[in-house]
Amino acid sequence: MLYIIGTQKDSEMIKGLFPIEVISEITNISKILNENYGSDRDVFEDDGGYICIIENDNDVKELKAKYELDLYEAIPEYCAKLSDEWLNVFILCNNEFGINVILSTQTTISKNFYKYM
């Protein structure tokens, strides 16, 4: 299932669903987004951006179909390993809008991002 997190309130919904390192990263990012861009913003239209959690290859396809983000063409601004199972890939769309992709290493696309670490 593709999860989209835009605010700290949104991040509360996924507690217990993912490992602690994933939850911690999402909580920290959503806090920064709230502090800098507000908690009542439209996460798709207003400045700031959002976080998406990609668990499998179907989520990669859904991200492209629904949100027009093609991870096969994306060049990350930043990429970090959260654990052996998860990566954080930051894609800067413009000066004030970025997308953090929390990506399972079980996805086919994850291998493409190791060269950016």
Beta strands, then each sheet from edge to edge (+ up, - down):
strand 1: 3-5
strand 2: 48-54
strand 3: 78-81
strand 4: 86-94
strand 5: 97-104
sheet 1: 1+ 2- 5- 4+ 3-
end
